[in-house]
Amino acid sequence: MASLFKILRSLAIPAVIAGLAFISIGDMFLPDPWASYSKNTREQINQKLLGAAPKPNIKKPSEMREKQLEQLK
């Protein structure tokens, strides 16, 4: 059982490195169908990360500054 864990652990690091290379720069050197998969995967990850970030509720920054100045008076 311990030897199986060592084998899996030794395979995990190259698999993670290959996955990161596929996502980050795969569309630069892979053939056509794999390049589009890489680009689409990267774009979907970007959309998920940007969608998770909170969106600021600022309509007009100048109005906010005017209100802050009025409160100071």
Secondary structure, DSSP 4 states (H G I P E B T S, - for coil): -HHHHHHHHHHHHHHHHHHHHHHHHHHHHS-HHHHHHHHHHHHHHHHHHHHHSPPP--S-HHHHHHHHHHHH-
